[in-house]
Amino acid sequence: MQEGYLDQRLIGQRFIIKPTDLTDGVAFYGILYHLHAATPLHTGDTVEITAVSAHGLTVTIIAPQQ
């Protein structure tokens, strides 16, 4: 399997931000990632993963918290 393949599969994944995602990071497939975004993230925001790197996941807000 190609290195980074698992991380690349996360691109396009959408999820709702939980409080622990902002403080501890978010886990996918047993791997913990830090989140990065161009705008501040809030609990309840629906986000989409747009990029992955050694520093974490870059997300874009799709729907702000209600």
Secondary structure, DSSP 8 states (H G I E B T S, - for coil): --TTHHHHTTTT-EEE--HHHHHT-EEETTEEE-EE-SS---TT-EEEEEEEETTEEEEEEEE---
